[in-house]
Amino acid sequence: MFQRAIDDFKESAGDAVQLTSLALVAAFAAFVTIVFLCAATFVFVLENYGLIEACLSGAAIFFLITFIAVVALLIRRKAAKKRAAQHAKAASQSFLADPMVVAAGLQLVRAVGIKKLIPILAVGGLALGLLAGRRNPDDGTGVRP
């Protein structure tokens, strides 16, 4: 039952390492490209307009790059949260549909007995209901003010 989860984790960790290394190489190449473009722009503006205008154009270029990076980060963070919520929902549904879990539950019922499990299930259901009632649907954090 846990082997599938371990294999999925290994595969995703390997993919993450490969993607991270490729992203670092691409980021370094983009950084060098941007540095040379900024230097060329600075020299061009310095020769045609003057020192102050050249510095302001350099600042404007870096501000634009920073703004684009922040917007991309916010978009990716929102997508990651949505993907994590979908993955958690799918994992909880697949956990209950797993035949091994059903078999383990049936063995537990046989071993303990249905008459002894009813009070335990009632207390568990009550606790689950109390936890579900504590969620605050307004902000999505699950914490009441």
Secondary structure as the mmCIF struct_conf table of DSSP 4:
data_model
#
loop_
_struct_conf.conf_type_id
_struct_conf.id
_struct_conf.beg_label_comp_id
_struct_conf.beg_label_asym_id
_struct_conf.beg_label_seq_id
_struct_conf.end_label_comp_id
_struct_conf.end_label_asym_id
_struct_conf.end_label_seq_id
HELX_RH_AL_P HELX_RH_AL_P1 PHE A 2 ASN A 48
TURN_TY1_P TURN_TY1_P1 TYR A 49 TYR A 49
HELX_RH_AL_P HELX_RH_AL_P2 LEU A 51 ALA A 97
HELX_RH_AL_P HELX_RH_AL_P3 PRO A 99 VAL A 112
HELX_RH_AL_P HELX_RH_AL_P4 ILE A 114 GLY A 133
TURN_TY1_P TURN_TY1_P2 ARG A 134 ARG A 134
TURN_TY1_P TURN_TY1_P3 PRO A 137 ASP A 139
BEND BEND1 GLY A 140 GLY A 142
#
